[in-house]
């Protein structure tokens, strides 16, 4: 009896397994942790039709979908318009004209749609004073301090400042963030997408609770001047703070108001050991005693839709300790699909978001940051997603209607097919969506130039 494996059977079984794996909706089953893929596409390019590449592979924030459905129900029938779909999902070669609003004399600018067109001047004045704070609220596009680390370093090198600013109690990006290393024990994460009605939600997008003993640790190769921790303590207890050289034990006074512990000691290590049941940990700010601060506030998969429900009372309490001159809203990629060519609903949500953030931080200027270029596969070739310009246009219209600032990230990258070029040059990841540190530095330079020229 011949027990040797038959080559044909082995090859056939392998191809069948590969084909089966390619049909699994990984993105939907894993909540976007694993992306959908087609392992046969490179072997048989003609099988990877444009239709297959433009129907439902994108992971959309379910909170955004719920918000749009609610807006549709509340609108008069004559105003409702179902999202358009692509009639011809086939890539057609064309040249996209550079935006006349995004560039002046060939240089990227921040478009100012504020009252009296005075918002950008106010931001520039605050930065030039050498004492300004900027928050960047966003999604995985800035995860791990991508982009924000270079805005921070470039502004601090010119106007002064230390530290990385805001750091959460827990971060999914702690393994690859370059600017600080962090770890935590005993904290429960509460994300805005999971419980959007919580009274503890603020512009950071998350908060954390210590149901028992808990600990957070932050370490950096560069020292900062001030370590401040914001929290709400429903019960009494203690927090033990440790730095490179010192230890401080703080008795926590119970109350419903936001409290701050500020440690004015220059250090490169900060640890907080929490022994206070139910303590709500809002975050830590590790910064200079002066200069420029830039805070990265990213939540993976977030469309920003629940920022419309930020607690204004909580923000007013936090604002006593940490206030902002400029707040940048970096959202859109988790609402972008290859099927939808009109984003009026997202634009309205953006306007509502701007208004809510203004209520929370009335002294800050708000800037909407347009999406970067995104790739889409057409018969084996990657080009810009056909619907990306429509999203950018909706974001620009929202900025005009809300009277705030706008920066066209996609134009800064180069516009049509920029993501393909950036991927080839090592500036973007292989998903043709996210930029890497090198790409973040290029966009940061454009933003900093626009803020300081």
GUMAR-528380 format. One record per residue (C-alpha): z, y, x. Coordinates in steps of 0.05 Angstrom, whole numbers, plus 5000, padded with zeros to 4 digits. Example, Ala and Ser with C-alpha at 12.3 -4.5 7.8 and 13.67 -1.06 7.14 Angstrom:
<sites>
{c3: 5156	c2: 4910	c1: 5246}
{c3: 5143	c2: 4979	c1: 5273}
</sites>
This chain:
<sites>
{c3: 5000	c2: 5000	c1: 5000}
{c3: 4980	c2: 5068	c1: 5028}
{c3: 5038	c2: 5118	c1: 5022}
{c3: 5004	c2: 5173	c1: 5062}
{c3: 5000	c2: 5240	c1: 5024}
{c3: 4930	c2: 5257	c1: 4998}
{c3: 4907	c2: 5325	c1: 5026}
{c3: 4869	c2: 5343	c1: 4962}
{c3: 4931	c2: 5329	c1: 4919}
{c3: 4975	c2: 5371	c1: 4965}
{c3: 4926	c2: 5430	c1: 4965}
{c3: 4916	c2: 5427	c1: 4890}
{c3: 4991	c2: 5425	c1: 4878}
{c3: 5003	c2: 5484	c1: 4924}
{c3: 4950	c2: 5526	c1: 4889}
{c3: 4978	c2: 5508	c1: 4821}
{c3: 5048	c2: 5528	c1: 4844}
{c3: 5023	c2: 5594	c1: 4872}
{c3: 4985	c2: 5609	c1: 4807}
{c3: 5047	c2: 5592	c1: 4766}
{c3: 5092	c2: 5638	c1: 4807}
{c3: 5040	c2: 5694	c1: 4799}
{c3: 5045	c2: 5688	c1: 4723}
{c3: 5120	c2: 5696	c1: 4720}
{c3: 5141	c2: 5766	c1: 4696}
{c3: 5190	c2: 5776	c1: 4753}
{c3: 5198	c2: 5851	c1: 4742}
{c3: 5220	c2: 5841	c1: 4670}
{c3: 5265	c2: 5781	c1: 4683}
{c3: 5301	c2: 5814	c1: 4742}
{c3: 5304	c2: 5885	c1: 4716}
{c3: 5256	c2: 5908	c1: 4770}
{c3: 5294	c2: 5878	c1: 4828}
{c3: 5234	c2: 5832	c1: 4842}
{c3: 5165	c2: 5863	c1: 4830}
{c3: 5108	c2: 5827	c1: 4795}
{c3: 5055	c2: 5801	c1: 4842}
{c3: 4991	c2: 5760	c1: 4843}
{c3: 4987	c2: 5715	c1: 4904}
{c3: 4915	c2: 5696	c1: 4888}
{c3: 4889	c2: 5768	c1: 4884}
{c3: 4869	c2: 5772	c1: 4957}
{c3: 4835	c2: 5704	c1: 4955}
{c3: 4797	c2: 5720	c1: 4892}
{c3: 4791	c2: 5796	c1: 4886}
{c3: 4745	c2: 5793	c1: 4826}
{c3: 4799	c2: 5758	c1: 4786}
{c3: 4845	c2: 5818	c1: 4795}
{c3: 4812	c2: 5860	c1: 4742}
{c3: 4830	c2: 5933	c1: 4729}
{c3: 4853	c2: 5914	c1: 4659}
{c3: 4905	c2: 5865	c1: 4687}
{c3: 4929	c2: 5918	c1: 4735}
{c3: 4940	c2: 5970	c1: 4681}
{c3: 4976	c2: 5933	c1: 4626}
{c3: 5051	c2: 5930	c1: 4626}
{c3: 5072	c2: 5915	c1: 4698}
{c3: 5111	c2: 5980	c1: 4706}
{c3: 5187	c2: 5979	c1: 4697}
{c3: 5206	c2: 6035	c1: 4649}
{c3: 5277	c2: 6060	c1: 4639}
{c3: 5297	c2: 6031	c1: 4571}
{c3: 5339	c2: 6093	c1: 4557}
{c3: 5275	c2: 6134	c1: 4562}
{c3: 5239	c2: 6088	c1: 4513}
{c3: 5297	c2: 6095	c1: 4464}
{c3: 5296	c2: 6171	c1: 4471}
{c3: 5222	c2: 6175	c1: 4456}
{c3: 5229	c2: 6132	c1: 4395}
{c3: 5285	c2: 6176	c1: 4370}
{c3: 5244	c2: 6239	c1: 4381}
{c3: 5186	c2: 6208	c1: 4342}
{c3: 5232	c2: 6192	c1: 4283}
{c3: 5258	c2: 6263	c1: 4281}
{c3: 5190	c2: 6298	c1: 4285}
{c3: 5150	c2: 6317	c1: 4224}
{c3: 5094	c2: 6268	c1: 4211}
{c3: 5040	c2: 6320	c1: 4225}
{c3: 5068	c2: 6332	c1: 4295}
{c3: 5072	c2: 6260	c1: 4316}
{c3: 5021	c2: 6234	c1: 4366}
{c3: 5021	c2: 6163	c1: 4392}
{c3: 5013	c2: 6158	c1: 4468}
{c3: 4940	c2: 6153	c1: 4486}
{c3: 4915	c2: 6092	c1: 4523}
{c3: 4860	c2: 6088	c1: 4575}
{c3: 4793	c2: 6075	c1: 4543}
{c3: 4761	c2: 6055	c1: 4608}
{c3: 4814	c2: 6024	c1: 4655}
{c3: 4764	c2: 6024	c1: 4713}
{c3: 4771	c2: 6066	c1: 4774}
{c3: 4717	c2: 6119	c1: 4779}
{c3: 4707	c2: 6157	c1: 4844}
{c3: 4722	c2: 6230	c1: 4836}
{c3: 4748	c2: 6289	c1: 4875}
{c3: 4811	c2: 6321	c1: 4850}
{c3: 4814	c2: 6396	c1: 4859}
{c3: 4876	c2: 6422	c1: 4896}
{c3: 4925	c2: 6456	c1: 4849}
{c3: 4916	c2: 6531	c1: 4849}
{c3: 4990	c2: 6540	c1: 4830}
{c3: 5020	c2: 6493	c1: 4882}
{c3: 4988	c2: 6525	c1: 4944}
{c3: 4979	c2: 6596	c1: 4968}
{c3: 4932	c2: 6607	c1: 5027}
{c3: 4934	c2: 6532	c1: 5038}
{c3: 5010	c2: 6527	c1: 5042}
{c3: 5055	c2: 6492	c1: 4992}
{c3: 5098	c2: 6539	c1: 4950}
{c3: 5155	c2: 6531	c1: 4900}
{c3: 5127	c2: 6556	c1: 4834}
{c3: 5175	c2: 6605	c1: 4802}
{c3: 5175	c2: 6606	c1: 4726}
{c3: 5245	c2: 6636	c1: 4719}
{c3: 5260	c2: 6700	c1: 4681}
{c3: 5231	c2: 6759	c1: 4719}
{c3: 5206	c2: 6707	c1: 4770}
{c3: 5271	c2: 6720	c1: 4808}
{c3: 5300	c2: 6650	c1: 4815}
{c3: 5268	c2: 6631	c1: 4881}
{c3: 5289	c2: 6697	c1: 4912}
{c3: 5361	c2: 6683	c1: 4893}
{c3: 5358	c2: 6614	c1: 4924}
{c3: 5327	c2: 6641	c1: 4988}
{c3: 5381	c2: 6695	c1: 4991}
{c3: 5437	c2: 6643	c1: 4985}
{c3: 5406	c2: 6600	c1: 5039}
{c3: 5395	c2: 6659	c1: 5086}
{c3: 5469	c2: 6677	c1: 5077}
{c3: 5486	c2: 6612	c1: 5112}
{c3: 5531	c2: 6589	c1: 5055}
{c3: 5493	c2: 6551	c1: 5001}
{c3: 5498	c2: 6484	c1: 4967}
{c3: 5441	c2: 6443	c1: 4939}
{c3: 5443	c2: 6380	c1: 4895}
{c3: 5385	c2: 6333	c1: 4888}
{c3: 5391	c2: 6289	c1: 4825}
{c3: 5342	c2: 6232	c1: 4822}
{c3: 5323	c2: 6159	c1: 4823}
{c3: 5304	c2: 6107	c1: 4876}
{c3: 5253	c2: 6155	c1: 4906}
{c3: 5310	c2: 6189	c1: 4943}
{c3: 5354	c2: 6128	c1: 4948}
{c3: 5389	c2: 6119	c1: 5015}
{c3: 5385	c2: 6195	c1: 5028}
{c3: 5309	c2: 6191	c1: 5036}
{c3: 5280	c2: 6262	c1: 5035}
{c3: 5348	c2: 6294	c1: 5023}
{c3: 5372	c2: 6276	c1: 5093}
{c3: 5316	c2: 6317	c1: 5123}
{c3: 5323	c2: 6376	c1: 5076}
{c3: 5396	c2: 6376	c1: 5098}
{c3: 5385	c2: 6369	c1: 5172}
{c3: 5329	c2: 6421	c1: 5175}
{c3: 5369	c2: 6473	c1: 5136}
{c3: 5434	c2: 6459	c1: 5174}
{c3: 5399	c2: 6464	c1: 5241}
{c3: 5375	c2: 6534	c1: 5222}
{c3: 5433	c2: 6561	c1: 5180}
{c3: 5493	c2: 6518	c1: 5200}
{c3: 5533	c2: 6465	c1: 5165}
{c3: 5559	c2: 6395	c1: 5176}
{c3: 5566	c2: 6329	c1: 5140}
{c3: 5526	c2: 6291	c1: 5088}
{c3: 5557	c2: 6322	c1: 5026}
{c3: 5567	c2: 6278	c1: 4965}
{c3: 5577	c2: 6203	c1: 4973}
{c3: 5592	c2: 6157	c1: 4914}
{c3: 5647	c2: 6105	c1: 4910}
{c3: 5595	c2: 6049	c1: 4914}
{c3: 5522	c2: 6051	c1: 4935}
{c3: 5468	c2: 5998	c1: 4930}
{c3: 5435	c2: 6033	c1: 4988}
{c3: 5493	c2: 6028	c1: 5036}
{c3: 5458	c2: 5975	c1: 5077}
{c3: 5399	c2: 6019	c1: 5097}
{c3: 5424	c2: 6091	c1: 5091}
{c3: 5422	c2: 6123	c1: 5160}
{c3: 5465	c2: 6184	c1: 5151}
{c3: 5530	c2: 6149	c1: 5133}
{c3: 5559	c2: 6079	c1: 5127}
{c3: 5604	c2: 6063	c1: 5069}
{c3: 5641	c2: 6005	c1: 5038}
{c3: 5687	c2: 5995	c1: 4979}
{c3: 5735	c2: 5945	c1: 4949}
{c3: 5763	c2: 5941	c1: 4878}
{c3: 5720	c2: 5994	c1: 4845}
{c3: 5681	c2: 5983	c1: 4781}
{c3: 5615	c2: 6020	c1: 4776}
{c3: 5598	c2: 6057	c1: 4711}
{c3: 5525	c2: 6079	c1: 4711}
{c3: 5495	c2: 6131	c1: 4664}
{c3: 5443	c2: 6081	c1: 4639}
{c3: 5496	c2: 6031	c1: 4617}
{c3: 5543	c2: 6076	c1: 4578}
{c3: 5510	c2: 6144	c1: 4569}
{c3: 5563	c2: 6172	c1: 4522}
{c3: 5622	c2: 6168	c1: 4571}
{c3: 5663	c2: 6232	c1: 4579}
{c3: 5664	c2: 6222	c1: 4654}
{c3: 5589	c2: 6227	c1: 4666}
{c3: 5568	c2: 6285	c1: 4710}
{c3: 5508	c2: 6303	c1: 4753}
{c3: 5523	c2: 6248	c1: 4803}
{c3: 5499	c2: 6197	c1: 4750}
{c3: 5557	c2: 6149	c1: 4761}
{c3: 5632	c2: 6145	c1: 4764}
{c3: 5679	c2: 6090	c1: 4787}
{c3: 5746	c2: 6063	c1: 4763}
{c3: 5802	c2: 6030	c1: 4802}
{c3: 5833	c2: 5979	c1: 4754}
{c3: 5877	c2: 5954	c1: 4810}
{c3: 5885	c2: 5969	c1: 4885}
{c3: 5820	c2: 5997	c1: 4912}
{c3: 5792	c2: 6026	c1: 4976}
{c3: 5732	c2: 6066	c1: 4999}
{c3: 5711	c2: 6078	c1: 5071}
{c3: 5660	c2: 6126	c1: 5100}
{c3: 5637	c2: 6128	c1: 5173}
{c3: 5586	c2: 6170	c1: 5209}
{c3: 5564	c2: 6182	c1: 5280}
{c3: 5572	c2: 6256	c1: 5269}
{c3: 5636	c2: 6291	c1: 5248}
{c3: 5646	c2: 6337	c1: 5189}
{c3: 5698	c2: 6390	c1: 5176}
{c3: 5725	c2: 6377	c1: 5106}
{c3: 5736	c2: 6313	c1: 5066}
{c3: 5747	c2: 6325	c1: 4992}
{c3: 5756	c2: 6273	c1: 4938}
{c3: 5750	c2: 6289	c1: 4863}
{c3: 5785	c2: 6244	c1: 4812}
{c3: 5819	c2: 6239	c1: 4745}
{c3: 5886	c2: 6202	c1: 4743}
{c3: 5911	c2: 6176	c1: 4676}
{c3: 5973	c2: 6147	c1: 4709}
{c3: 6017	c2: 6161	c1: 4768}
{c3: 6008	c2: 6127	c1: 4835}
{c3: 5989	c2: 6142	c1: 4907}
{c3: 5927	c2: 6151	c1: 4949}
{c3: 5932	c2: 6140	c1: 5023}
{c3: 5881	c2: 6178	c1: 5064}
{c3: 5864	c2: 6159	c1: 5135}
{c3: 5819	c2: 6191	c1: 5188}
{c3: 5805	c2: 6175	c1: 5260}
{c3: 5874	c2: 6199	c1: 5280}
{c3: 5917	c2: 6213	c1: 5218}
{c3: 5946	c2: 6184	c1: 5155}
{c3: 5967	c2: 6222	c1: 5092}
{c3: 6001	c2: 6192	c1: 5031}
{c3: 5990	c2: 6233	c1: 4968}
{c3: 6031	c2: 6225	c1: 4904}
{c3: 5982	c2: 6227	c1: 4845}
{c3: 6004	c2: 6268	c1: 4785}
{c3: 5977	c2: 6239	c1: 4720}
{c3: 5933	c2: 6283	c1: 4677}
{c3: 5866	c2: 6290	c1: 4641}
{c3: 5840	c2: 6344	c1: 4687}
{c3: 5797	c2: 6335	c1: 4749}
{c3: 5840	c2: 6337	c1: 4812}
{c3: 5819	c2: 6347	c1: 4884}
{c3: 5849	c2: 6325	c1: 4949}
{c3: 5819	c2: 6363	c1: 5007}
{c3: 5832	c2: 6343	c1: 5078}
{c3: 5814	c2: 6401	c1: 5125}
{c3: 5809	c2: 6358	c1: 5187}
{c3: 5747	c2: 6347	c1: 5229}
{c3: 5731	c2: 6273	c1: 5229}
{c3: 5676	c2: 6221	c1: 5229}
{c3: 5717	c2: 6170	c1: 5189}
{c3: 5748	c2: 6178	c1: 5121}
{c3: 5784	c2: 6124	c1: 5082}
{c3: 5820	c2: 6128	c1: 5016}
{c3: 5865	c2: 6071	c1: 4995}
{c3: 5879	c2: 6077	c1: 4920}
{c3: 5941	c2: 6050	c1: 4887}
{c3: 5936	c2: 6085	c1: 4820}
{c3: 5918	c2: 6042	c1: 4759}
{c3: 5859	c2: 6068	c1: 4719}
{c3: 5841	c2: 6123	c1: 4768}
{c3: 5771	c2: 6152	c1: 4755}
{c3: 5737	c2: 6163	c1: 4822}
{c3: 5683	c2: 6217	c1: 4816}
{c3: 5662	c2: 6217	c1: 4889}
{c3: 5675	c2: 6247	c1: 4957}
{c3: 5644	c2: 6307	c1: 4990}
{c3: 5642	c2: 6305	c1: 5066}
{c3: 5618	c2: 6372	c1: 5091}
{c3: 5625	c2: 6432	c1: 5135}
{c3: 5673	c2: 6489	c1: 5125}
{c3: 5612	c2: 6533	c1: 5117}
{c3: 5536	c2: 6530	c1: 5124}
{c3: 5488	c2: 6490	c1: 5081}
{c3: 5506	c2: 6429	c1: 5040}
{c3: 5455	c2: 6382	c1: 5009}
{c3: 5479	c2: 6327	c1: 4962}
{c3: 5439	c2: 6264	c1: 4947}
{c3: 5454	c2: 6237	c1: 4877}
{c3: 5408	c2: 6178	c1: 4864}
{c3: 5412	c2: 6124	c1: 4811}
{c3: 5361	c2: 6068	c1: 4815}
{c3: 5316	c2: 6061	c1: 4755}
{c3: 5340	c2: 6125	c1: 4723}
{c3: 5290	c2: 6169	c1: 4684}
{c3: 5343	c2: 6224	c1: 4678}
{c3: 5341	c2: 6222	c1: 4602}
{c3: 5416	c2: 6215	c1: 4595}
{c3: 5428	c2: 6278	c1: 4635}
{c3: 5420	c2: 6312	c1: 4567}
{c3: 5490	c2: 6285	c1: 4551}
{c3: 5527	c2: 6310	c1: 4612}
{c3: 5599	c2: 6331	c1: 4596}
{c3: 5601	c2: 6406	c1: 4603}
{c3: 5677	c2: 6408	c1: 4602}
{c3: 5681	c2: 6358	c1: 4659}
{c3: 5628	c2: 6397	c1: 4697}
{c3: 5668	c2: 6462	c1: 4689}
{c3: 5728	c2: 6427	c1: 4720}
{c3: 5687	c2: 6399	c1: 4778}
{c3: 5654	c2: 6466	c1: 4788}
{c3: 5721	c2: 6496	c1: 4809}
{c3: 5715	c2: 6454	c1: 4872}
{c3: 5641	c2: 6441	c1: 4881}
{c3: 5589	c2: 6490	c1: 4855}
{c3: 5514	c2: 6496	c1: 4868}
{c3: 5461	c2: 6548	c1: 4883}
{c3: 5403	c2: 6501	c1: 4871}
{c3: 5398	c2: 6436	c1: 4832}
{c3: 5334	c2: 6395	c1: 4841}
{c3: 5314	c2: 6345	c1: 4787}
{c3: 5272	c2: 6288	c1: 4817}
{c3: 5252	c2: 6243	c1: 4759}
{c3: 5189	c2: 6215	c1: 4727}
{c3: 5169	c2: 6152	c1: 4763}
{c3: 5212	c2: 6110	c1: 4715}
{c3: 5175	c2: 6140	c1: 4655}
{c3: 5105	c2: 6134	c1: 4686}
{c3: 5058	c2: 6079	c1: 4662}
{c3: 4985	c2: 6062	c1: 4674}
{c3: 4973	c2: 6060	c1: 4599}
{c3: 5000	c2: 6127	c1: 4577}
{c3: 4958	c2: 6188	c1: 4590}
{c3: 5000	c2: 6241	c1: 4555}
{c3: 5073	c2: 6257	c1: 4572}
{c3: 5091	c2: 6310	c1: 4523}
{c3: 5154	c2: 6273	c1: 4502}
{c3: 5178	c2: 6267	c1: 4573}
{c3: 5164	c2: 6341	c1: 4583}
{c3: 5208	c2: 6358	c1: 4523}
{c3: 5263	c2: 6313	c1: 4551}
{c3: 5257	c2: 6349	c1: 4618}
{c3: 5267	c2: 6416	c1: 4582}
{c3: 5329	c2: 6390	c1: 4548}
{c3: 5354	c2: 6363	c1: 4614}
{c3: 5345	c2: 6431	c1: 4648}
{c3: 5383	c2: 6465	c1: 4593}
{c3: 5441	c2: 6416	c1: 4597}
{c3: 5446	c2: 6422	c1: 4672}
{c3: 5446	c2: 6498	c1: 4664}
{c3: 5504	c2: 6493	c1: 4616}
{c3: 5542	c2: 6452	c1: 4667}
{c3: 5525	c2: 6497	c1: 4727}
{c3: 5506	c2: 6566	c1: 4700}
{c3: 5503	c2: 6597	c1: 4769}
{c3: 5452	c2: 6548	c1: 4796}
{c3: 5376	c2: 6554	c1: 4796}
{c3: 5341	c2: 6490	c1: 4772}
{c3: 5279	c2: 6461	c1: 4803}
{c3: 5237	c2: 6405	c1: 4774}
{c3: 5206	c2: 6363	c1: 4829}
{c3: 5141	c2: 6331	c1: 4807}
{c3: 5128	c2: 6258	c1: 4820}
{c3: 5095	c2: 6235	c1: 4884}
{c3: 5028	c2: 6199	c1: 4883}
{c3: 5031	c2: 6127	c1: 4859}
{c3: 4982	c2: 6070	c1: 4871}
{c3: 4946	c2: 6025	c1: 4822}
{c3: 4902	c2: 5965	c1: 4837}
{c3: 4830	c2: 5964	c1: 4814}
{c3: 4789	c2: 5901	c1: 4828}
{c3: 4827	c2: 5888	c1: 4893}
{c3: 4829	c2: 5961	c1: 4916}
{c3: 4887	c2: 6009	c1: 4911}
{c3: 4876	c2: 6081	c1: 4887}
{c3: 4919	c2: 6133	c1: 4854}
{c3: 4945	c2: 6114	c1: 4785}
{c3: 4899	c2: 6147	c1: 4735}
{c3: 4957	c2: 6174	c1: 4694}
{c3: 4996	c2: 6206	c1: 4751}
{c3: 4962	c2: 6275	c1: 4744}
{c3: 4981	c2: 6275	c1: 4670}
{c3: 5055	c2: 6266	c1: 4688}
{c3: 5052	c2: 6322	c1: 4739}
{c3: 5020	c2: 6368	c1: 4688}
{c3: 5074	c2: 6351	c1: 4637}
{c3: 5128	c2: 6366	c1: 4689}
{c3: 5096	c2: 6433	c1: 4707}
{c3: 5091	c2: 6452	c1: 4633}
{c3: 5164	c2: 6434	c1: 4624}
{c3: 5183	c2: 6479	c1: 4682}
{c3: 5144	c2: 6536	c1: 4651}
{c3: 5176	c2: 6525	c1: 4582}
{c3: 5246	c2: 6518	c1: 4611}
{c3: 5239	c2: 6578	c1: 4657}
{c3: 5256	c2: 6542	c1: 4722}
{c3: 5226	c2: 6527	c1: 4790}
{c3: 5174	c2: 6473	c1: 4803}
{c3: 5150	c2: 6436	c1: 4865}
{c3: 5087	c2: 6393	c1: 4863}
{c3: 5105	c2: 6333	c1: 4907}
{c3: 5039	c2: 6297	c1: 4894}
{c3: 4999	c2: 6357	c1: 4917}
{c3: 5044	c2: 6362	c1: 4979}
{c3: 5025	c2: 6290	c1: 4995}
{c3: 4951	c2: 6306	c1: 4989}
{c3: 4934	c2: 6293	c1: 4916}
{c3: 4883	c2: 6240	c1: 4898}
{c3: 4892	c2: 6175	c1: 4936}
{c3: 4947	c2: 6206	c1: 4979}
{c3: 4992	c2: 6145	c1: 4970}
{c3: 4937	c2: 6100	c1: 5000}
{c3: 4932	c2: 6145	c1: 5061}
{c3: 5008	c2: 6150	c1: 5068}
{c3: 5015	c2: 6074	c1: 5064}
{c3: 4963	c2: 6066	c1: 5120}
{c3: 4998	c2: 6118	c1: 5162}
{c3: 5066	c2: 6086	c1: 5154}
{c3: 5094	c2: 6141	c1: 5110}
{c3: 5102	c2: 6100	c1: 5046}
{c3: 5125	c2: 6030	c1: 5027}
{c3: 5080	c2: 5972	c1: 5009}
{c3: 5095	c2: 5981	c1: 4934}
{c3: 5051	c2: 6044	c1: 4937}
{c3: 5107	c2: 6082	c1: 4900}
{c3: 5164	c2: 6098	c1: 4947}
{c3: 5162	c2: 6139	c1: 5010}
{c3: 5201	c2: 6118	c1: 5071}
{c3: 5242	c2: 6161	c1: 5119}
{c3: 5180	c2: 6186	c1: 5156}
{c3: 5147	c2: 6205	c1: 5090}
{c3: 5210	c2: 6237	c1: 5065}
{c3: 5212	c2: 6281	c1: 5128}
{c3: 5142	c2: 6307	c1: 5114}
{c3: 5158	c2: 6326	c1: 5042}
{c3: 5225	c2: 6355	c1: 5063}
{c3: 5190	c2: 6400	c1: 5114}
{c3: 5144	c2: 6427	c1: 5059}
{c3: 5203	c2: 6441	c1: 5014}
{c3: 5244	c2: 6474	c1: 5069}
{c3: 5185	c2: 6516	c1: 5090}
{c3: 5176	c2: 6539	c1: 5018}
{c3: 5250	c2: 6556	c1: 5013}
{c3: 5254	c2: 6595	c1: 5077}
{c3: 5188	c2: 6630	c1: 5090}
</sites>
